[in-house]
Amino acid sequence: MQGHPNPARNPVHNNVVIVGGGFGGLYTALALAQRKHHPPVLLIEPNDRFLFLPLLYELLSGELRGWEIAPRYDGLLAGRGLAWLQDRVERIDAEGHRLHTAGGRTIPYGRLVIATGAESNTFAVPGTDRHSLGFRTLADVERLQRLLADLRQQPRPLQRIAVVGAGPTGVELACKLADMAEGSAVIELIEQGPQLLPQARAFNREQAALALRRRDVRLRTRTQVEAVEAEAITLRCQPDGDSPAHAETLAVRAVVWTAGLSFRAPRIDPAPACDSRGRLLCGPDLRLRDHDALFVAGDLAAPVDPEDTTPPATAQVAFQQAPVLAANLIRSLAGEPLEPFHWKDLGEMMSLGVGEASLTGSGVTLAGPAAYQLRRLAYLTRLPGRSHQLRVAAGWLADWTP
């Protein structure tokens, strides 16, 4: 791709550039591709594979294969009239309608979608950046698989894995790790608040608590992480009642950090308004506040809803945003009024160990192996692109033995 080093100020372009190939960015690009006579679309994403994060737990446990949940961008976009640039955006010149990449390119745009997602937030806890593992990438999965293989092959007394954060990621991961460890390690689930899954439906919270107990996962609530070392974690425990807080240091083989997310968009000039978490403030139409040509999708978007119903930072929200955003991009280029995005809560689904899950929504409340199968089928319909869905479905049918 040729650069454009000196575009005119406020140039007129009819193209759409999407920064970030996660759920918000990729699914918006695919939604644009489905519309006849769509404008030129360029997706800029530094990784070569899309990662379907809700099924990352099944990749860890070997229940699903890498190609199923991590298809390549070139395969997903081929034949759709969409271009992909493997690069990283470093700065967006909103007044000049152009962006600058780490590879030295200057790219003009007519409309720009910022969908760079979220990353782990360690809250500046000493040692966490150096000594903890994450669970958001294929490399994270491979590191955990190697660790578990080592634990099973060379068992030692009181081996521990500490999972920090008892939100959905921490709970789902703790259950999978316990099943995969096969008794070779104790799983400690550490939560600063008074209970696990504080935002979850009551049924899913109850099923998660049962799943953790069946697997002997040690849940520590009201417990704050003070420091992480190479083979130890220091905790400050605040028990119920009037008992004083006390510190405790546990020997661990690994610490997996799932306690929070941070949001950081590429540099934008002039600087846009953000909320306290760093998310970009946008209107109900997903257009960035005070920037007519910039839109936001996925975790990074903080829609200012007149009804004050801010959606959660989940893939479900990005799925629903994509068709609305695609339509608004085309309307915006045509000078037509934009439509507001209204999030609809479709329920919750949680993986709770190998072959088990819990789900609530659409009038269904279910847990166990049947919920696991329904969850897989539901996500099959959300995988990117019909051709990829069919390939995955064919693979599942081939593996199925009645």
C-alpha positions as CSV (number, residue, x, y, z in Angstrom):
1,M,0.0,0.0,0.0
2,Q,1.3,3.4,-0.9
3,G,1.5,6.1,1.7
4,H,-0.1,9.6,1.4
5,P,2.4,11.9,3.1
6,N,0.8,15.2,2.3
7,P,-3.0,14.9,1.9
8,A,-5.0,18.1,1.8
9,R,-6.5,19.4,5.0
10,N,-10.0,18.0,5.5
11,P,-9.9,15.9,2.3
12,V,-13.0,14.3,1.0
13,H,-12.9,10.5,0.9
14,N,-15.6,7.9,0.8
15,N,-13.6,5.1,2.3
16,V,-14.0,3.5,5.7
17,V,-10.9,2.5,7.8
18,I,-11.4,0.3,10.8
19,V,-8.7,0.2,13.4
20,G,-8.6,-3.0,15.3
21,G,-9.7,-6.5,14.3
22,G,-11.4,-7.7,17.4
23,F,-15.2,-8.3,17.7
24,G,-16.2,-4.7,17.2
25,G,-13.8,-4.1,14.2
26,L,-14.0,-7.4,12.3
27,Y,-17.8,-7.8,12.7
28,T,-18.4,-4.2,11.5
29,A,-16.2,-4.9,8.5
30,L,-18.2,-8.1,7.7
31,A,-21.5,-6.2,8.2
32,L,-20.3,-3.6,5.6
33,A,-19.3,-6.4,3.2
34,Q,-22.9,-7.7,3.2
35,R,-24.3,-4.4,1.9
36,K,-24.5,-3.8,-1.8
37,H,-22.2,-1.1,-3.2
38,H,-20.5,-0.6,0.1
39,P,-17.6,1.9,0.2
40,P,-14.0,0.7,0.2
41,V,-13.1,-0.8,3.5
42,L,-9.7,-1.2,5.1
43,L,-9.2,-3.2,8.3
44,I,-5.9,-2.4,10.1
45,E,-4.9,-5.1,12.6
46,P,-1.3,-6.1,13.7
47,N,-2.2,-9.8,14.4
48,D,-2.6,-12.3,11.7
49,R,-5.5,-14.2,13.4
50,F,-8.8,-13.2,14.9
51,L,-9.4,-14.7,18.3
52,F,-12.9,-15.7,19.4
53,L,-12.3,-15.0,23.1
54,P,-15.5,-16.6,24.6
55,L,-14.2,-20.0,23.4
56,L,-10.6,-19.6,24.6
57,Y,-11.3,-21.8,27.6
58,E,-12.2,-24.7,25.2
59,L,-8.9,-24.2,23.3
60,L,-7.0,-24.4,26.5
61,S,-8.6,-27.7,27.5
62,G,-8.3,-29.2,24.0
63,E,-12.1,-29.3,23.5
64,L,-11.7,-27.1,20.4
65,R,-8.9,-26.7,17.9
66,G,-6.9,-23.5,17.2
67,W,-8.2,-23.0,13.6
68,E,-11.8,-23.1,14.9
69,I,-11.5,-20.2,17.3
70,A,-8.5,-18.4,15.7
71,P,-9.0,-18.1,11.9
72,R,-6.7,-16.1,9.8
73,Y,-7.8,-12.6,8.7
74,D,-6.8,-13.2,5.1
75,G,-9.1,-16.2,4.9
76,L,-12.0,-14.5,6.7
77,L,-11.8,-11.4,4.4
78,A,-11.0,-13.1,1.1
79,G,-13.6,-12.5,-1.7
80,R,-15.6,-10.0,0.4
81,G,-14.2,-6.8,-1.1
82,L,-12.4,-6.0,2.2
83,A,-8.7,-5.1,2.5
84,W,-6.5,-5.9,5.5
85,L,-3.3,-4.2,6.5
86,Q,-1.2,-5.9,9.1
87,D,0.1,-2.9,10.9
88,R,-0.6,-0.9,14.1
89,V,-2.1,2.6,14.2
90,E,-0.1,5.0,16.3
91,R,-1.8,8.4,15.7
92,I,-5.0,9.7,14.3
93,D,-5.2,13.2,12.8
94,A,-8.9,13.8,13.2
95,E,-8.7,17.3,11.6
96,G,-6.7,16.1,8.6
97,H,-8.8,12.8,8.2
98,R,-5.6,10.7,8.2
99,L,-3.8,8.2,10.4
100,H,-0.2,7.2,10.9
101,T,0.9,3.6,11.5
102,A,3.9,2.0,13.1
103,G,5.0,0.9,9.7
104,G,5.4,4.5,8.5
105,R,2.2,4.7,6.4
106,T,0.0,7.7,6.3
107,I,-3.6,6.7,5.3
108,P,-6.5,9.0,4.6
109,Y,-10.0,8.1,5.5
110,G,-13.6,9.3,5.0
111,R,-14.9,7.6,8.1
112,L,-12.9,5.9,10.8
113,V,-13.9,3.2,13.3
114,I,-11.8,2.8,16.4
115,A,-12.1,-0.7,17.8
116,T,-8.8,-1.4,19.6
117,G,-10.5,-3.2,22.5
118,A,-9.2,-3.8,26.0
119,E,-6.1,-5.1,27.7
120,S,-5.4,-6.5,31.1
121,N,-5.2,-4.0,34.0
122,T,-2.8,-5.0,36.7
123,F,-3.6,-1.9,38.8
124,A,0.1,-1.3,39.4
125,V,0.4,-4.2,41.8
126,P,4.1,-4.7,42.4
127,G,5.6,-7.6,40.3
128,T,2.4,-8.4,38.4
129,D,3.7,-7.2,35.0
130,R,6.8,-9.4,35.4
131,H,5.6,-12.5,37.2
132,S,1.9,-13.1,36.2
133,L,0.3,-14.7,33.2
134,G,-2.7,-13.4,31.3
135,F,-5.5,-15.1,29.5
136,R,-6.3,-13.1,26.4
137,T,-4.0,-14.4,23.7
138,L,-2.9,-17.7,22.0
139,A,0.5,-17.3,23.6
140,D,-1.2,-17.2,27.0
141,V,-3.0,-20.4,26.2
142,E,0.2,-22.1,25.2
143,R,2.0,-21.0,28.3
144,L,-0.7,-22.4,30.5
145,Q,-0.8,-25.7,28.6
146,R,2.9,-26.1,29.1
147,L,2.6,-25.3,32.8
148,L,-0.2,-27.8,33.3
149,A,1.7,-30.5,31.5
150,D,4.7,-29.9,33.7
151,L,2.5,-30.1,36.9
152,R,1.0,-33.4,35.8
153,Q,4.3,-35.0,34.8
154,Q,6.3,-33.8,37.9
155,P,3.8,-33.7,40.8
156,R,5.0,-32.0,44.0
157,P,3.2,-31.4,47.3
158,L,1.1,-28.2,47.6
159,Q,1.5,-27.0,44.1
160,R,-0.7,-24.0,43.6
161,I,-2.0,-21.9,40.7
162,A,-3.5,-18.6,41.8
163,V,-6.2,-17.0,39.6
164,V,-6.8,-13.4,40.5
165,G,-10.3,-12.0,39.9
166,A,-13.5,-13.9,40.4
167,G,-15.4,-12.3,37.5
168,P,-16.5,-14.5,34.5
169,T,-13.0,-15.0,33.1
170,G,-11.5,-16.0,36.5
171,V,-14.3,-18.4,37.4
172,E,-14.4,-20.0,33.9
173,L,-10.6,-20.3,33.9
174,A,-10.4,-21.7,37.4
175,C,-12.9,-24.5,36.6
176,K,-11.0,-25.5,33.4
177,L,-7.6,-25.4,35.2
178,A,-8.9,-27.6,38.0
179,D,-10.2,-30.2,35.5
180,M,-7.0,-30.1,33.5
181,A,-4.7,-30.3,36.6
182,E,-6.2,-33.7,37.5
183,G,-5.3,-33.2,41.2
184,S,-1.7,-32.2,40.6
185,A,-2.3,-28.6,41.8
186,V,-4.5,-26.6,44.1
187,I,-6.4,-23.8,42.3
188,E,-6.8,-20.6,44.4
189,L,-9.4,-18.1,43.2
190,I,-8.7,-14.7,44.7
191,E,-11.4,-11.9,44.8
192,Q,-11.1,-8.5,46.4
193,G,-14.8,-8.1,46.7
194,P,-17.2,-9.9,49.0
195,Q,-18.5,-12.5,46.4
196,L,-17.7,-14.1,43.1
197,L,-19.5,-12.9,39.9
198,P,-21.0,-9.7,41.4
199,Q,-22.7,-8.7,38.1
200,A,-23.9,-12.2,37.1
201,R,-27.4,-13.6,37.2
202,A,-28.2,-15.4,40.5
203,F,-28.6,-18.8,38.8
204,N,-25.2,-18.6,37.1
205,R,-23.6,-17.4,40.3
206,E,-25.0,-20.4,42.2
207,Q,-24.0,-22.8,39.5
208,A,-20.5,-21.4,39.4
209,A,-20.1,-21.7,43.2
210,L,-21.2,-25.3,43.0
211,A,-18.8,-26.0,40.2
212,L,-15.9,-24.5,42.1
213,R,-16.7,-26.5,45.2
214,R,-16.9,-29.8,43.3
215,R,-13.5,-29.1,41.9
216,D,-12.0,-28.1,45.3
217,V,-11.1,-24.7,44.0
218,R,-10.3,-22.5,47.0
219,L,-12.3,-19.2,46.7
220,R,-10.8,-16.4,48.8
221,T,-13.1,-13.3,48.9
222,R,-12.3,-10.0,50.6
223,T,-8.7,-10.6,49.7
224,Q,-6.4,-8.1,48.0
225,V,-3.2,-8.9,46.1
226,E,-0.3,-6.8,47.5
227,A,2.6,-8.2,45.4
228,V,3.4,-11.0,43.0
229,E,6.8,-12.7,42.9
230,A,8.3,-15.4,40.7
231,E,7.0,-18.2,43.0
232,A,4.9,-16.4,45.6
233,I,1.9,-14.1,46.0
234,T,1.3,-11.8,49.0
235,L,-2.3,-11.2,50.0
236,R,-4.1,-9.0,52.5
237,C,-7.2,-10.7,53.8
238,Q,-10.1,-8.8,55.3
239,P,-12.3,-11.3,57.1
240,D,-15.9,-10.7,57.9
241,G,-16.9,-9.0,61.1
242,D,-14.5,-7.0,63.3
243,S,-11.4,-9.2,62.9
244,P,-8.4,-7.2,61.7
245,A,-6.9,-7.6,58.3
246,H,-3.8,-9.8,58.0
247,A,-1.2,-10.5,55.4
248,E,-0.4,-14.0,54.0
249,T,2.2,-15.2,51.5
250,L,1.4,-18.3,49.4
251,A,3.9,-20.3,47.4
252,V,2.7,-20.6,43.9
253,R,3.8,-22.2,40.6
254,A,1.9,-19.4,38.7
255,V,-0.3,-16.5,39.0
256,V,-3.0,-15.8,36.3
257,W,-4.3,-12.3,36.3
258,T,-7.9,-11.7,35.2
259,A,-8.8,-9.0,37.7
260,G,-9.6,-6.1,35.4
261,L,-9.4,-4.4,32.0
262,S,-7.9,-1.1,30.8
263,F,-8.7,0.8,27.7
264,R,-6.3,2.7,25.6
265,A,-7.0,4.0,22.1
266,P,-4.3,5.2,19.7
267,R,-3.4,8.8,20.2
268,I,-6.1,11.1,18.7
269,D,-5.5,14.7,17.8
270,P,-7.4,16.7,19.0
271,A,-7.9,14.6,22.1
272,P,-11.4,13.2,22.6
273,A,-13.5,12.9,25.8
274,C,-13.0,9.8,27.8
275,D,-14.6,8.2,30.8
276,S,-12.8,7.4,34.0
277,R,-11.7,4.0,32.6
278,G,-10.2,5.5,29.4
279,R,-13.1,4.5,27.1
280,L,-14.1,6.9,24.4
281,L,-17.3,8.8,25.0
282,C,-19.7,8.5,22.0
283,G,-23.3,9.3,21.3
284,P,-26.1,6.7,21.0
285,D,-25.2,6.5,17.3
286,L,-21.7,5.3,18.2
287,R,-20.1,8.4,16.8
288,L,-17.3,9.8,18.8
289,R,-18.3,13.0,20.7
290,D,-17.3,16.2,18.8
291,H,-15.7,14.1,16.0
292,D,-18.2,13.7,13.1
293,A,-16.0,11.3,11.1
294,L,-14.9,9.0,13.9
295,F,-16.9,6.1,15.3
296,V,-16.2,3.7,18.2
297,A,-17.0,0.0,18.5
298,G,-16.6,-2.8,21.0
299,D,-15.1,-2.5,24.5
300,L,-13.6,0.9,23.8
301,A,-17.0,2.5,23.3
302,A,-18.7,4.3,26.2
303,P,-22.1,5.2,24.7
304,V,-23.9,8.1,26.4
305,D,-27.3,6.6,26.5
306,P,-30.2,8.9,27.3
307,E,-31.7,6.1,29.4
308,D,-28.4,5.6,31.2
309,T,-28.2,1.9,30.5
310,T,-24.5,1.5,29.7
311,P,-23.9,-2.0,28.2
312,P,-21.2,-4.3,29.6
313,A,-17.8,-4.8,27.9
314,T,-18.6,-8.2,26.3
315,A,-18.6,-9.7,22.9
316,Q,-22.4,-9.8,22.9
317,V,-22.4,-6.0,22.8
318,A,-20.0,-5.9,19.8
319,F,-22.1,-8.4,17.9
320,Q,-25.1,-6.2,18.2
321,Q,-23.2,-3.0,17.5
322,A,-21.8,-4.2,14.2
323,P,-24.9,-4.0,11.9
324,V,-26.0,-0.7,13.4
325,L,-22.5,0.8,13.0
326,A,-22.2,-0.5,9.4
327,A,-25.5,1.2,8.5
328,N,-24.5,4.4,10.3
329,L,-21.2,4.6,8.4
330,I,-23.0,4.4,5.1
331,R,-25.6,6.9,6.2
332,S,-22.9,9.3,7.4
333,L,-21.0,9.1,4.1
334,A,-24.3,9.9,2.4
335,G,-25.1,12.8,4.7
336,E,-28.2,11.0,6.1
337,P,-29.4,10.9,9.7
338,L,-27.9,8.2,11.9
339,E,-29.8,5.6,14.0
340,P,-29.2,5.0,17.7
341,F,-27.8,1.7,19.0
342,H,-30.0,0.0,21.6
343,W,-28.4,-2.9,23.4
344,K,-30.5,-5.9,24.2
345,D,-29.5,-8.2,27.0
346,L,-29.7,-11.7,25.5
347,G,-28.6,-13.5,28.7
348,E,-25.4,-15.1,30.0
349,M,-23.4,-18.2,29.2
350,M,-20.5,-19.5,31.2
351,S,-18.2,-22.4,30.7
352,L,-17.9,-24.3,34.1
353,G,-15.2,-26.9,33.4
354,V,-14.7,-29.6,30.8
355,G,-18.0,-30.5,29.2
356,E,-20.1,-28.3,31.5
357,A,-21.7,-24.9,31.4
358,S,-24.4,-22.7,32.8
359,L,-26.7,-20.4,30.9
360,T,-29.7,-18.1,31.4
361,G,-31.6,-16.0,28.9
362,S,-34.4,-16.2,26.4
363,G,-36.6,-18.1,28.9
364,V,-33.9,-20.8,29.3
365,T,-32.2,-21.6,32.6
366,L,-29.9,-24.6,32.3
367,A,-26.7,-26.1,33.7
368,G,-24.5,-29.1,33.0
369,P,-23.6,-31.0,29.8
370,A,-26.8,-29.9,28.0
371,A,-25.9,-26.3,28.7
372,Y,-22.4,-26.9,27.4
373,Q,-23.8,-28.1,24.1
374,L,-26.2,-25.2,23.8
375,R,-23.5,-22.8,24.5
376,R,-21.3,-24.2,21.8
377,L,-24.1,-24.1,19.3
378,A,-25.0,-20.5,20.2
379,Y,-21.4,-19.5,19.7
380,L,-21.2,-21.4,16.4
381,T,-23.8,-19.0,15.0
382,R,-21.6,-16.1,16.2
383,L,-18.3,-17.2,14.6
384,P,-17.1,-14.8,11.9
385,G,-18.3,-15.5,8.4
386,R,-20.7,-18.2,7.1
387,S,-18.0,-20.2,5.4
388,H,-16.0,-20.5,8.7
389,Q,-19.2,-21.4,10.6
390,L,-19.8,-24.2,8.1
391,R,-16.2,-25.5,8.3
392,V,-16.4,-25.6,12.1
393,A,-19.8,-27.3,12.1
394,A,-18.5,-29.9,9.7
395,G,-15.5,-30.5,12.0
396,W,-17.8,-30.9,15.0
397,L,-20.1,-33.4,13.2
398,A,-17.0,-35.4,12.1
399,D,-15.9,-35.6,15.8
400,W,-19.4,-36.5,17.1
401,T,-20.0,-40.2,17.8
402,P,-23.5,-41.1,18.8
